[in-house]
Amino acid sequence: MGVSDPECDKVSGRTFTASAVRNLIRPDLVVHHSANAIPEYNNPHLFPGMYPTLYPYGIGGFEDKSRPMPLSFDRQAKYCLNISDRCFRYHESFIFVTLNMLQRRQAHLQTYFAVSKSNFDSVARNLTSVSPDVLERLANRLEQESKLSNLSTDEQNAFKLLHQVNTMSARIPGSQASK
């Protein structure tokens, strides 16, 4: 589940928190090929596999190490969207998938947890001990706007951790922090 509210006025704070808690236990993008997930990073075959009409020879994907002149994901995306052949720009999903991947990469690079120095050791220890099931239950309860007094002991401990950890983000295109 993702949350999208560019103006940040229609989605409650608890829904944002529930989505953030779920993101701790599930990756952002999973593209399945048989039983194994296909990696999004450093995979030059990802885009030719997803878009055979745009890459008819199966070559030219992003982050290809065999390319004589290295090209970053960002630069290649800009190139694809600016070439005179408009097939990349007018494709029904290419621009959205590419921009989504760019935004998530920026989020991965620009988002971090901040903890006060005095609490760091205990917060780090407690964060690693919280199970994904507890986080999922907590996210569901937050989303349903249940009373916080009805949380189990494990859920209360996980919720207390959220108060000790600040999530910082900056320079993520399309986010409030970038405005």
MDAnalysis code that builds the backbone (N, CA, C; Angstrom):
import MDAnalysis as mda
import numpy as np

u = mda.Universe.empty(537, n_residues=179, atom_resindex=np.repeat(np.arange(179), 3), trajectory=True)
u.add_TopologyAttr("name", ["N", "CA", "C"] * 179)
u.add_TopologyAttr("resid", np.arange(1, 180))
u.add_TopologyAttr("resname", ["MET", "GLY", "VAL", "SER", "ASP", "PRO", "GLU", "CYS", "ASP", "LYS", "VAL", "SER", "GLY", "ARG", "THR", "PHE", "THR", "ALA", "SER", "ALA", "VAL", "ARG", "ASN", "LEU", "ILE", "ARG", "PRO", "ASP", "LEU", "VAL", "VAL", "HIS", "HIS", "SER", "ALA", "ASN", "ALA", "ILE", "PRO", "GLU", "TYR", "ASN", "ASN", "PRO", "HIS", "LEU", "PHE", "PRO", "GLY", "MET", "TYR", "PRO", "THR", "LEU", "TYR", "PRO", "TYR", "GLY", "ILE", "GLY", "GLY", "PHE", "GLU", "ASP", "LYS", "SER", "ARG", "PRO", "MET", "PRO", "LEU", "SER", "PHE", "ASP", "ARG", "GLN", "ALA", "LYS", "TYR", "CYS", "LEU", "ASN", "ILE", "SER", "ASP", "ARG", "CYS", "PHE", "ARG", "TYR", "HIS", "GLU", "SER", "PHE", "ILE", "PHE", "VAL", "THR", "LEU", "ASN", "MET", "LEU", "GLN", "ARG", "ARG", "GLN", "ALA", "HIS", "LEU", "GLN", "THR", "TYR", "PHE", "ALA", "VAL", "SER", "LYS", "SER", "ASN", "PHE", "ASP", "SER", "VAL", "ALA", "ARG", "ASN", "LEU", "THR", "SER", "VAL", "SER", "PRO", "ASP", "VAL", "LEU", "GLU", "ARG", "LEU", "ALA", "ASN", "ARG", "LEU", "GLU", "GLN", "GLU", "SER", "LYS", "LEU", "SER", "ASN", "LEU", "SER", "THR", "ASP", "GLU", "GLN", "ASN", "ALA", "PHE", "LYS", "LEU", "LEU", "HIS", "GLN", "VAL", "ASN", "THR", "MET", "SER", "ALA", "ARG", "ILE", "PRO", "GLY", "SER", "GLN", "ALA", "SER", "LYS"])
u.atoms.positions = np.array([
    [0.843, -1.178, 0.000],
    [0.000, 0.000, 0.000],
    [0.880, 1.230, 0.000],
    [0.564, 2.196, -0.801],
    [1.276, 3.453, -0.811],
    [0.308, 4.570, -0.487],
    [0.813, 5.704, -0.146],
    [-0.009, 6.852, 0.169],
    [0.388, 7.973, -0.765],
    [-0.600, 8.568, -1.419],
    [-0.309, 9.674, -2.313],
    [-1.283, 10.798, -2.012],
    [-0.782, 11.899, -1.558],
    [-1.589, 13.075, -1.268],
    [-0.675, 14.283, -1.398],
    [-0.504, 14.802, -2.624],
    [0.471, 15.876, -2.836],
    [0.275, 17.099, -1.941],
    [-0.974, 17.413, -1.609],
    [-1.226, 18.589, -0.778],
    [-1.175, 18.267, 0.712],
    [-1.123, 16.990, 1.052],
    [-1.057, 16.529, 2.454],
    [-2.217, 17.037, 3.301],
    [-3.423, 17.051, 2.717],
    [-4.554, 17.508, 3.506],
    [-5.735, 16.539, 3.495],
    [-5.675, 15.463, 2.704],
    [-6.792, 14.539, 2.621],
    [-6.503, 13.197, 3.300],
    [-5.265, 12.909, 3.586],
    [-4.893, 11.645, 4.210],
    [-4.459, 11.942, 5.643],
    [-5.022, 11.170, 6.574],
    [-4.726, 11.432, 7.983],
    [-3.280, 11.087, 8.323],
    [-2.796, 11.663, 9.392],
    [-1.441, 11.389, 9.859],
    [-1.252, 9.932, 10.213],
    [-2.284, 9.310, 10.741],
    [-2.185, 7.893, 11.103],
    [-2.034, 7.013, 9.860],
    [-2.669, 7.408, 8.760],
    [-2.525, 6.645, 7.523],
    [-1.096, 6.738, 7.014],
    [-0.493, 7.934, 7.085],
    [0.904, 8.103, 6.695],
    [1.806, 7.232, 7.575],
    [1.553, 7.253, 8.877],
    [2.369, 6.469, 9.807],
    [2.202, 4.982, 9.527],
    [0.968, 4.540, 9.283],
    [0.718, 3.125, 8.984],
    [1.459, 2.717, 7.713],
    [1.441, 3.572, 6.702],
    [2.154, 3.270, 5.456],
    [3.654, 3.192, 5.701],
    [4.180, 4.082, 6.518],
    [5.613, 4.070, 6.820],
    [6.002, 2.802, 7.569],
    [5.154, 2.368, 8.501],
    [5.438, 1.144, 9.249],
    [5.424, -0.055, 8.305],
    [4.456, -0.091, 7.374],
    [4.410, -1.199, 6.404],
    [5.650, -1.205, 5.506],
    [6.169, -0.035, 5.165],
    [7.352, 0.034, 4.313],
    [8.577, -0.557, 4.991],
    [8.543, -0.687, 6.310],
    [9.649, -1.329, 7.008],
    [9.692, -2.828, 6.757],
    [8.538, -3.419, 6.421],
    [8.488, -4.875, 6.268],
    [8.331, -5.335, 4.826],
    [7.978, -4.448, 3.911],
    [7.834, -4.823, 2.509],
    [8.647, -3.876, 1.639],
    [9.322, -4.419, 0.614],
    [10.062, -3.545, -0.292],
    [9.118, -2.704, -1.143],
    [9.636, -1.638, -1.729],
    [8.827, -0.739, -2.549],
    [8.344, -1.380, -3.838],
    [9.223, -2.097, -4.504],
    [8.883, -2.661, -5.797],
    [9.396, -4.087, -5.870],
    [8.525, -4.991, -6.213],
    [8.930, -6.374, -6.437],
    [8.387, -6.766, -7.797],
    [9.268, -7.123, -8.697],
    [8.876, -7.611, -10.004],
    [9.246, -9.078, -10.031],
    [8.251, -9.958, -10.146],
    [8.514, -11.384, -10.040],
    [8.848, -12.003, -11.390],
    [9.820, -12.866, -11.371],
    [10.189, -13.708, -12.511],
    [10.453, -15.074, -11.902],
    [9.575, -15.976, -12.103],
    [9.590, -17.283, -11.456],
    [9.500, -17.097, -9.944],
    [10.309, -17.803, -9.194],
    [10.211, -17.734, -7.735],
    [11.085, -16.637, -7.148],
    [11.953, -16.027, -7.926],
    [12.886, -15.022, -7.422],
    [12.509, -13.622, -7.900],
    [12.695, -12.651, -7.035],
    [12.451, -11.262, -7.424],
    [13.591, -10.782, -8.316],
    [13.263, -9.948, -9.283],
    [14.275, -9.391, -10.184],
    [14.833, -8.133, -9.536],
    [16.142, -8.016, -9.423],
    [16.703, -6.816, -8.786],
    [16.483, -5.561, -9.630],
    [16.185, -4.481, -8.960],
    [15.957, -3.204, -9.632],
    [17.265, -2.452, -9.856],
    [18.210, -2.589, -8.937],
    [19.483, -1.884, -9.033],
    [20.486, -2.708, -9.839],
    [21.303, -2.011, -10.634],
    [22.390, -2.636, -11.405],
    [21.914, -3.837, -12.209],
    [20.801, -3.690, -12.889],
    [20.246, -4.761, -13.711],
    [20.001, -4.218, -15.117],
    [20.977, -4.355, -16.016],
    [20.811, -3.809, -17.362],
    [19.740, -4.517, -18.185],
    [19.234, -5.664, -17.721],
    [18.210, -6.405, -18.464],
    [16.794, -6.078, -17.997],
    [16.653, -5.258, -16.950],
    [15.333, -4.957, -16.398],
    [14.442, -4.231, -17.409],
    [14.896, -3.112, -17.928],
    [14.067, -2.337, -18.850],
    [13.855, -3.043, -20.193],
    [14.878, -3.654, -20.795],
    [14.597, -4.410, -22.013],
    [13.606, -5.550, -21.783],
    [13.620, -6.146, -20.596],
    [12.662, -7.200, -20.278],
    [11.254, -6.666, -20.065],
    [11.132, -5.498, -19.423],
    [9.816, -4.910, -19.160],
    [9.228, -4.251, -20.405],
    [10.091, -3.726, -21.259],
    [9.638, -2.966, -22.426],
    [10.273, -3.490, -23.716],
    [9.856, -4.676, -24.174],
    [10.458, -5.231, -25.394],
    [10.176, -4.393, -26.641],
    [9.091, -3.611, -26.637],
    [8.819, -2.764, -27.804],
    [9.750, -1.562, -27.858],
    [10.243, -1.124, -26.702],
    [11.175, 0.008, -26.672],
    [12.617, -0.445, -26.850],
    [12.894, -1.674, -26.488],
    [14.244, -2.257, -26.614],
    [14.135, -3.545, -27.435],
    [13.861, -3.426, -28.741],
    [13.578, -4.627, -29.549],
    [14.745, -5.608, -29.653],
    [15.974, -5.157, -29.466],
    [17.121, -6.060, -29.547],
    [17.553, -6.567, -28.169],
    [16.844, -6.141, -27.126],
    [17.149, -6.613, -25.779],
    [18.403, -6.003, -25.174],
    [18.886, -4.919, -25.746],
    [20.077, -4.244, -25.212],
    [19.764, -2.771, -24.988],
    [20.645, -2.088, -24.284],
    [20.468, -0.651, -24.051],
    [19.833, -0.320, -22.722],
    [19.735, -1.304, -21.834],
    [19.127, -1.061, -20.528],
    [19.962, -0.141, -19.662],
    [19.407, 0.253, -18.558],
    [20.053, 1.172, -17.621],
    [21.180, 0.471, -16.865],
    [22.190, 1.232, -16.489],
    [23.304, 0.776, -15.654],
    [24.028, -0.445, -16.232],
    [24.266, -0.406, -17.533],
    [24.961, -1.500, -18.207],
    [26.466, -1.315, -18.059],
    [27.114, -2.229, -17.353],
    [28.560, -2.133, -17.083],
    [29.392, -2.354, -18.344],
    [28.807, -3.000, -19.372],
    [29.566, -3.243, -20.599],
    [29.568, -2.021, -21.523],
    [28.850, -0.991, -21.172],
    [28.801, 0.240, -21.977],
    [30.186, 0.895, -21.951],
    [30.727, 1.265, -23.124],
    [32.067, 1.870, -23.155],
    [32.159, 3.167, -22.341],
    [31.101, 3.958, -22.390],
    [31.062, 5.202, -21.633],
    [29.982, 5.044, -20.557],
    [30.349, 4.944, -19.270],
    [29.336, 4.743, -18.220],
    [28.298, 5.868, -18.220],
    [27.061, 5.490, -17.948],
    [25.961, 6.438, -17.946],
    [25.108, 6.163, -16.714],
    [24.863, 7.191, -15.912],
    [24.064, 7.004, -14.698],
    [22.599, 6.773, -15.069],
    [21.850, 6.214, -14.133],
    [20.417, 5.979, -14.333],
    [19.726, 7.295, -14.672],
    [20.039, 8.327, -13.918],
    [19.433, 9.639, -14.094],
    [19.713, 10.202, -15.488],
    [20.953, 10.157, -15.912],
    [21.324, 10.712, -17.231],
    [20.687, 9.917, -18.364],
    [20.643, 8.583, -18.230],
    [20.042, 7.786, -19.292],
    [18.537, 8.024, -19.350],
    [17.889, 8.184, -18.203],
    [16.455, 8.473, -18.189],
    [16.181, 9.795, -18.900],
    [16.968, 10.813, -18.587],
    [16.797, 12.112, -19.257],
    [17.022, 11.984, -20.750],
    [18.026, 11.207, -21.139],
    [18.308, 11.010, -22.557],
    [17.111, 10.349, -23.252],
    [16.595, 9.260, -22.666],
    [15.469, 8.543, -23.271],
    [14.249, 9.444, -23.434],
    [14.034, 10.314, -22.481],
    [12.858, 11.179, -22.535],
    [13.059, 12.406, -23.410],
    [14.304, 12.678, -23.830],
    [14.577, 13.861, -24.647],
    [14.974, 13.560, -26.086],
    [15.131, 12.292, -26.472],
    [15.533, 12.008, -27.849],
    [14.388, 12.326, -28.799],
    [14.733, 12.519, -30.073],
    [13.724, 12.935, -31.043],
    [12.672, 11.852, -31.284],
    [13.050, 10.576, -31.149],
    [12.067, 9.504, -31.252],
    [11.232, 9.536, -29.976],
    [9.960, 9.827, -30.128],
    [9.119, 10.060, -28.952],
    [8.546, 8.786, -28.339],
    [9.021, 7.605, -28.742],
    [8.423, 6.353, -28.258],
    [8.563, 6.204, -26.746],
    [9.652, 6.681, -26.162],
    [9.822, 6.578, -24.705],
    [8.874, 7.537, -23.988],
    [8.786, 8.763, -24.497],
    [7.919, 9.770, -23.866],
    [6.442, 9.401, -23.962],
    [6.045, 8.776, -25.076],
    [4.631, 8.501, -25.297],
    [4.215, 7.094, -24.877],
    [5.142, 6.314, -24.376],
    [4.774, 4.975, -23.912],
    [3.858, 5.108, -22.702],
    [2.885, 4.209, -22.595],
    [1.865, 4.347, -21.541],
    [2.392, 4.237, -20.128],
    [3.509, 3.544, -19.912],
    [3.980, 3.420, -18.524],
    [5.473, 3.707, -18.343],
    [6.244, 3.787, -19.394],
    [7.689, 3.958, -19.258],
    [8.056, 5.183, -18.416],
    [7.459, 6.306, -18.727],
    [7.809, 7.540, -18.011],
    [7.451, 7.438, -16.526],
    [6.330, 6.788, -16.214],
    [5.910, 6.678, -14.819],
    [6.809, 5.730, -14.033],
    [7.145, 4.587, -14.637],
    [8.019, 3.631, -13.961],
    [9.407, 4.239, -13.766],
    [9.916, 4.897, -14.798],
    [11.252, 5.501, -14.720],
    [11.299, 6.598, -13.662],
    [10.331, 7.500, -13.687],
    [10.322, 8.582, -12.703],
    [10.085, 8.045, -11.290],
    [9.273, 6.995, -11.162],
    [9.059, 6.374, -9.862],
    [10.362, 5.787, -9.331],
    [11.109, 5.114, -10.200],
    [12.385, 4.536, -9.780],
    [13.377, 5.634, -9.400],
    [13.391, 6.719, -10.157],
    [14.275, 7.844, -9.818],
    [13.906, 8.426, -8.452],
    [12.611, 8.596, -8.225],
    [12.171, 9.172, -6.950],
    [12.499, 8.238, -5.787],
    [12.286, 6.929, -5.958],
    [12.605, 5.996, -4.883],
    [14.099, 5.929, -4.616],
    [14.897, 6.022, -5.661],
    [16.349, 6.026, -5.464],
    [16.758, 7.272, -4.683],
    [16.154, 8.402, -4.994],
    [16.440, 9.612, -4.228],
    [15.988, 9.444, -2.778],
    [14.834, 8.831, -2.596],
    [14.341, 8.607, -1.236],
    [15.274, 7.688, -0.464],
    [15.784, 6.648, -1.117],
    [16.713, 5.734, -0.442],
    [18.001, 6.443, -0.056],
    [18.419, 7.378, -0.885],
    [19.667, 8.094, -0.604],
    [19.488, 9.259, 0.350],
    [18.291, 9.841, 0.394],
    [18.085, 11.076, 1.139],
    [17.224, 10.926, 2.390],
    [16.777, 9.716, 2.708],
    [15.950, 9.499, 3.889],
    [16.737, 8.680, 4.900],
    [16.668, 9.112, 6.131],
    [17.426, 8.418, 7.166],
    [16.738, 8.607, 8.509],
    [17.092, 7.743, 9.443],
    [16.599, 7.873, 10.810],
    [17.561, 8.732, 11.601],
    [17.010, 9.566, 12.431],
    [17.826, 10.363, 13.348],
    [17.386, 10.029, 14.766],
    [18.354, 9.719, 15.599],
    [18.093, 9.359, 16.993],
    [19.046, 10.170, 17.852],
    [18.553, 10.618, 18.975],
    [19.443, 11.363, 19.862],
    [20.570, 10.446, 20.339],
    [21.721, 11.031, 20.543],
    [22.909, 10.257, 20.912],
    [22.691, 9.464, 22.201],
    [21.983, 10.049, 23.138],
    [21.784, 9.374, 24.428],
    [20.896, 8.130, 24.300],
    [20.024, 8.082, 23.286],
    [19.119, 6.940, 23.109],
    [19.586, 5.955, 22.047],
    [20.678, 6.240, 21.371],
    [21.038, 5.459, 20.182],
    [21.167, 3.964, 20.455],
    [21.923, 3.578, 21.457],
    [22.157, 2.152, 21.709],
    [20.863, 1.405, 21.999],
    [20.019, 1.957, 22.849],
    [18.773, 1.258, 23.191],
    [17.809, 1.236, 22.008],
    [17.724, 2.330, 21.257],
    [16.823, 2.369, 20.094],
    [17.291, 1.374, 19.035],
    [18.577, 1.333, 18.757],
    [19.109, 0.390, 17.761],
    [18.817, -1.048, 18.178],
    [19.019, -1.367, 19.416],
    [18.771, -2.719, 19.925],
    [17.277, -3.049, 19.827],
    [16.426, -2.105, 20.224],
    [14.982, -2.346, 20.203],
    [14.421, -2.424, 18.778],
    [14.943, -1.615, 17.877],
    [14.473, -1.649, 16.491],
    [14.722, -3.008, 15.855],
    [15.864, -3.585, 16.113],
    [16.181, -4.882, 15.506],
    [15.400, -6.025, 16.140],
    [14.814, -5.801, 17.311],
    [14.075, -6.878, 17.979],
    [12.578, -6.870, 17.647],
    [12.077, -5.860, 16.964],
    [10.648, -5.794, 16.632],
    [10.376, -6.703, 15.431],
    [9.365, -7.546, 15.536],
    [9.052, -8.486, 14.450],
    [8.179, -7.809, 13.390],
    [8.265, -8.284, 12.155],
    [7.418, -7.738, 11.082],
    [5.932, -7.901, 11.377],
    [5.534, -8.976, 12.062],
    [4.125, -9.177, 12.395],
    [3.612, -8.074, 13.320],
    [4.423, -7.703, 14.289],
    [4.038, -6.632, 15.215],
    [3.878, -5.319, 14.448],
    [4.802, -5.039, 13.527],
    [4.717, -3.808, 12.727],
    [3.462, -3.801, 11.856],
    [3.125, -4.945, 11.288],
    [1.917, -5.038, 10.448],
    [0.663, -4.806, 11.278],
    [0.589, -5.428, 12.452],
    [-0.572, -5.216, 13.329],
    [-0.666, -3.757, 13.769],
    [0.471, -3.168, 14.101],
    [0.487, -1.764, 14.515],
    [0.017, -0.870, 13.371],
    [0.493, -1.132, 12.175],
    [0.076, -0.336, 11.014],
    [-1.428, -0.447, 10.793],
    [-1.967, -1.655, 10.914],
    [-3.417, -1.845, 10.742],
    [-4.203, -1.070, 11.792],
    [-3.748, -1.140, 13.034],
    [-4.461, -0.427, 14.114],
    [-4.379, 1.089, 13.926],
    [-3.217, 1.587, 13.504],
    [-3.085, 3.023, 13.271],
    [-3.992, 3.469, 12.130],
    [-4.048, 2.647, 11.096],
    [-4.868, 2.991, 9.942],
    [-6.355, 2.988, 10.285],
    [-6.775, 2.079, 11.156],
    [-8.175, 1.998, 11.571],
    [-8.505, 3.015, 12.654],
    [-7.486, 3.778, 13.054],
    [-7.630, 4.791, 14.096],
    [-8.185, 4.201, 15.385],
    [-7.676, 3.023, 15.729],
    [-8.049, 2.379, 16.994],
    [-7.460, 3.177, 18.153],
    [-8.030, 2.967, 19.329],
    [-7.494, 3.634, 20.511],
    [-6.116, 3.066, 20.818],
    [-5.199, 3.932, 21.163],
    [-3.844, 3.501, 21.466],
    [-3.792, 2.674, 22.746],
    [-4.780, 2.831, 23.586],
    [-4.804, 2.054, 24.831],
    [-5.121, 0.581, 24.570],
    [-5.652, 0.254, 23.373],
    [-5.985, -1.131, 23.030],
    [-4.818, -1.883, 22.392],
    [-3.658, -1.259, 22.299],
    [-2.511, -1.919, 21.694],
    [-1.942, -2.979, 22.622],
    [-1.423, -4.058, 22.026],
    [-0.756, -5.076, 22.835],
    [0.564, -4.507, 23.352],
    [1.193, -5.234, 24.256],
    [2.459, -4.774, 24.830],
    [3.520, -4.605, 23.746],
    [3.618, -5.575, 22.827],
    [4.596, -5.471, 21.736],
    [4.305, -4.279, 20.831],
    [3.026, -4.054, 20.537],
    [2.638, -2.925, 19.694],
    [2.927, -1.594, 20.390],
    [2.687, -1.547, 21.695],
    [2.982, -0.326, 22.456],
    [4.482, -0.037, 22.440],
    [5.303, -1.080, 22.590],
    [6.758, -0.888, 22.560],
    [7.215, -0.392, 21.187],
    [6.641, -0.950, 20.120],
    [6.993, -0.503, 18.767],
    [6.548, 0.942, 18.559],
    [5.374, 1.288, 19.071],
    [4.865, 2.655, 18.927],
    [5.741, 3.645, 19.693],
    [6.206, 3.242, 20.870],
    [7.115, 4.104, 21.648],
    [8.422, 4.346, 20.886],
    [8.874, 3.329, 20.170],
    [10.095, 3.497, 19.371],
    [9.909, 4.569, 18.300],
    [8.704, 4.630, 17.727],
    [8.438, 5.637, 16.698],
    [8.605, 7.054, 17.249],
    [8.338, 7.233, 18.528],
    [8.493, 8.559, 19.146],
    [9.955, 8.911, 19.401],
    [10.814, 7.903, 19.454],
    [12.234, 8.145, 19.708],
    [13.036, 8.282, 18.424],
    [12.417, 7.946, 17.289],
    [13.111, 7.984, 16.000],
    [12.468, 9.048, 15.127],
    [13.272, 9.911, 14.564],
    [12.794, 10.903, 13.607],
    [13.221, 10.474, 12.213],
    [12.296, 10.544, 11.268],
    [12.631, 10.246, 9.881],
    [12.901, 11.561, 9.195],
    [14.068, 11.665, 8.608],
    [14.475, 12.898, 7.946],
    [14.539, 12.644, 6.449],
    [14.056, 13.591, 5.668],
    [14.179, 13.480, 4.218],
    [14.369, 14.877, 3.645],
    [15.061, 14.919, 2.540],
    [15.289, 16.189, 1.867],
    [15.602, 15.915, 0.408],
    [15.309, 16.861, -0.410],
    [15.642, 16.815, -1.840],
    [15.084, 15.590, -2.546],
    [13.898, 15.153, -2.168],
    [13.247, 14.063, -2.868],
    [12.211, 14.702, -3.793],
    [12.392, 14.595, -5.120],
    [11.472, 15.258, -6.046],
    [10.034, 14.833, -5.798],
    [9.132, 15.805, -5.733],
    [7.728, 15.517, -5.543],
    [7.287, 15.410, -4.099],
    [8.213, 15.496, -3.152],
    [7.847, 15.377, -1.743],
    [7.700, 16.770, -1.121],
    [7.080, 16.800, 0.053],
    [6.949, 18.064, 0.792],
    [8.321, 18.641, 1.121],
    [9.275, 17.767, 1.406],
    [10.617, 18.228, 1.794],
    [11.321, 18.937, 0.653],
    [10.901, 18.680, -0.595],
    [11.587, 19.312, -1.724],
    [11.043, 20.702, -2.022],
    [9.922, 21.061, -1.396],
    [9.283, 22.358, -1.703],
    [9.925, 23.483, -0.929],
])
